[in-house]
Amino acid sequence: MLTTALITALALVLILEGLLPLLFPNFWRKMVLSAAQLPIIQLRMTGLALVLIGLVLLLLWG
């Protein structure tokens, strides 16, 4: 059961991550190049914020 849930979650992440470059490749490239120029601390804080938001969502609706 847990394995199925993890594979389903991974599949959804891959689908969602793939939509932007599939549908808007020029915008996606611009955003990736822009993100590459950000300071490391800003990237880490963004990653931390996303993890915390994900955890809150899981706790509230998971």
Secondary structure as the mmCIF struct_conf table of DSSP 4:
data_model
#
loop_
_struct_conf.conf_type_id
_struct_conf.id
_struct_conf.beg_label_comp_id
_struct_conf.beg_label_asym_id
_struct_conf.beg_label_seq_id
_struct_conf.end_label_comp_id
_struct_conf.end_label_asym_id
_struct_conf.end_label_seq_id
HELX_RH_AL_P HELX_RH_AL_P1 LEU A 2 LEU A 23
HELX_RH_AL_P HELX_RH_AL_P2 PRO A 25 ALA A 36
TURN_TY1_P TURN_TY1_P1 GLN A 37 GLN A 37
BEND BEND1 LEU A 38 LEU A 38
HELX_RH_AL_P HELX_RH_AL_P3 ILE A 40 TRP A 61
#
